[in-house]
Amino acid sequence: MSARRLLAVRDARVYLIGQAFSMLGDSALWLAMGIWVKTMTRSNGAAGLVFFFFTAPTLFAPVAGLIVDRVRRRPLLMVTNACAGAVLLLLMVHGRGQVWLVYLVMALYGLAYTLLGSGQSALLTVLVPGDLLPDANGALRTVQESLRLIAPLAGAGLFVLVGAHVVAIMDAATFAVPVLCLAVYGCSSPAPSPAAGAGAPRCWPDSGIWPRPRCCASS
């Protein structure tokens, strides 16, 4: 019943469809690129670097969360999805001499993946009523984890069938769908509000372990 109520909310429905395509694009490329680099270089290490450059930006996940808290979520997701179109740089790769471009694209790809992961859940809070938020988050995570299993294999299969350049074009197209969905959904993204007490010294309770800051001595 709650799933029906969730899908009855037009903005939530449009948003989830768009983000499903975004997550498909996030997950479909890395395995295909590893196979491609292996084919071009005959090096397992060079192929492994594809996964390294894709996952390395997750180290900046706390910074991504901070950015999401400080800017409007809808424009952030739109810009991030649009920038993920940098995957088209792969059309310039024709041999092992351009493998560095694959690494660059995968690093940008991983950075976009990190930002999108933080922003997707945050925007849901203004799209659906509070009582439907757990179901909305559950639906988003279900799609995300399912595509993490299916999309890499699909991307690798397409690489074998049609080649890396066609896979790159198809992957770029998946990021156009969420941009369109974010552009047409009706709910506006509220401006981030400053944290309560911003600019004032922060005080911590006396734990008996660390000395209290001087600013809290009189509190």
C-alpha positions in Angstrom: 0.0 0.0 0.0 2.8 2.4 0.9 4.5 1.6 -2.5 1.3 2.6 -4.3 1.1 5.9 -2.3 4.7 6.6 -3.1 4.3 6.0 -6.9 1.1 8.1 -6.8 3.3 11.2 -6.0 4.2 12.5 -9.4 7.4 14.2 -8.5 8.7 11.2 -6.6 7.8 9.0 -9.6 9.6 11.2 -12.1 12.6 11.6 -9.8 13.0 7.9 -9.2 12.8 7.1 -12.9 15.5 9.7 -13.7 17.8 8.5 -10.9 17.4 4.9 -12.0 18.9 5.9 -15.3 21.6 7.9 -13.6 22.5 4.9 -11.4 22.5 2.7 -14.5 25.0 5.0 -16.1 27.1 5.1 -12.9 27.4 1.4 -12.8 27.5 0.2 -16.4 30.9 1.5 -17.5 33.7 0.5 -15.1 33.9 -3.2 -15.9 33.7 -2.6 -19.7 36.5 -0.1 -19.4 38.6 -2.5 -17.5 38.1 -5.1 -20.2 38.9 -2.5 -22.9 42.2 -1.4 -21.2 43.2 -5.0 -20.8 42.5 -5.6 -24.5 44.6 -2.6 -25.5 47.5 -3.0 -23.1 47.6 -6.8 -22.3 48.3 -5.7 -18.8 46.3 -6.8 -15.7 47.8 -3.9 -13.7 46.7 -1.3 -16.3 43.2 -2.8 -16.3 43.1 -2.8 -12.4 43.9 0.9 -12.4 40.5 1.5 -14.1 38.8 0.3 -10.9 41.3 2.2 -8.7 40.5 5.5 -10.5 36.8 4.9 -10.3 36.8 4.2 -6.6 39.4 6.6 -5.4 37.0 9.6 -5.3 34.9 7.9 -2.7 37.6 9.1 -0.3 36.0 12.5 -0.7 32.6 11.3 0.3 32.6 13.5 3.5 33.4 16.5 1.3 30.6 15.5 -1.1 28.1 15.4 1.9 29.3 18.9 2.9 28.7 20.3 -0.6 25.2 18.7 -0.7 24.4 20.4 2.6 25.6 23.8 1.3 24.0 24.1 -2.1 20.6 23.5 -3.8 20.2 19.8 -4.5 18.4 19.9 -7.8 20.8 22.1 -9.6 23.7 20.1 -8.1 22.3 16.8 -9.4 21.5 18.4 -12.8 25.0 19.7 -13.2 26.7 16.5 -12.0 24.7 14.4 -14.4 25.5 16.7 -17.2 29.2 16.7 -16.4 29.1 12.9 -16.4 28.7 13.3 -20.1 32.5 13.7 -20.1 32.4 10.0 -20.7 32.3 11.0 -24.4 36.0 11.8 -24.1 36.4 8.0 -24.5 35.6 8.5 -28.2 39.1 9.9 -28.5 40.7 6.7 -27.3 41.9 4.5 -30.2 44.9 2.7 -28.7 47.1 2.2 -25.7 48.6 5.7 -26.1 45.3 7.2 -25.0 44.7 4.9 -22.0 45.3 7.9 -19.7 42.1 9.3 -21.0 40.3 6.2 -19.8 41.7 6.8 -16.3 40.8 10.5 -16.4 37.2 9.7 -17.4 36.9 7.0 -14.7 38.2 9.5 -12.0 35.6 12.0 -13.1 33.0 9.3 -13.2 33.8 8.2 -9.7 33.6 11.8 -8.5 30.2 12.2 -10.1 29.1 8.8 -8.5 30.1 10.1 -5.1 28.3 13.4 -5.4 25.2 11.8 -6.9 25.0 9.2 -4.1 24.9 12.0 -1.5 22.5 14.2 -3.4 20.0 11.6 -4.4 18.9 10.8 -0.9 19.0 14.4 0.3 16.6 15.6 -2.4 14.1 12.9 -1.6 13.4 14.7 1.7 11.7 17.5 -0.1 9.9 15.4 -2.7 7.8 13.0 -0.6 5.8 13.3 2.7 7.7 12.4 5.8 5.7 9.2 6.3 6.7 8.0 2.8 10.4 8.9 3.1 11.5 5.4 4.4 9.7 3.8 1.5 11.3 6.2 -1.0 14.8 5.7 0.4 14.1 1.9 0.3 13.1 2.1 -3.3 16.1 4.2 -4.3 18.5 1.8 -2.5 16.8 -1.3 -4.0 17.3 0.1 -7.5 20.8 1.2 -6.7 22.0 -2.2 -5.4 20.2 -4.1 -8.2 21.9 -2.0 -10.8 25.3 -2.5 -9.1 24.9 -6.2 -9.9 23.3 -6.0 -13.3 24.7 -2.9 -15.0 28.4 -3.8 -15.0 27.6 -7.2 -16.7 25.3 -5.5 -19.2 28.0 -2.9 -20.0 30.6 -5.6 -20.5 28.3 -7.6 -22.7 27.6 -4.5 -24.8 31.3 -3.9 -25.1 31.8 -7.3 -26.6 28.8 -6.8 -29.0 29.2 -3.2 -30.2 32.5 -1.9 -28.9 33.7 0.6 -26.4 32.7 3.8 -28.3 29.1 2.8 -28.7 29.0 1.8 -25.0 30.3 5.3 -24.1 27.6 7.0 -26.2 24.9 4.9 -24.7 26.2 5.6 -21.2 26.2 9.3 -21.9 22.6 9.1 -23.0 21.6 7.6 -19.6 22.7 10.8 -17.9 20.5 12.9 -20.1 17.4 11.2 -18.7 17.8 12.4 -15.1 18.7 15.9 -16.2 15.4 16.0 -18.1 13.5 14.5 -15.2 15.0 17.0 -12.8 14.1 19.8 -15.1 10.4 18.9 -15.4 9.5 17.8 -11.9 7.3 20.3 -10.0 8.9 20.6 -6.6 11.5 23.4 -6.1 14.7 22.7 -4.3 14.8 24.9 -1.2 17.9 27.0 -0.5 20.1 25.5 2.2 19.5 27.1 5.6 22.5 28.1 7.7 23.2 25.8 10.6 21.7 26.8 13.9 24.0 29.0 15.9 26.4 29.5 13.0 29.1 31.8 13.9 28.8 31.1 17.6 31.3 29.1 19.6 30.2 25.4 19.8 30.1 23.9 23.3 30.3 20.3 24.3 29.0 18.6 27.4 31.6 17.9 30.1 32.6 14.3 29.5 35.2 14.1 32.2 37.8 13.0 29.7 38.6 16.1 27.6 38.8 19.6 29.2 35.9 21.8 28.2 36.7 24.7 25.8 37.2 28.0 27.5 34.1 29.4 25.7 32.0 26.9 27.6 33.4 27.5 31.0 30.5 29.7 32.0 27.8 27.6 30.4 
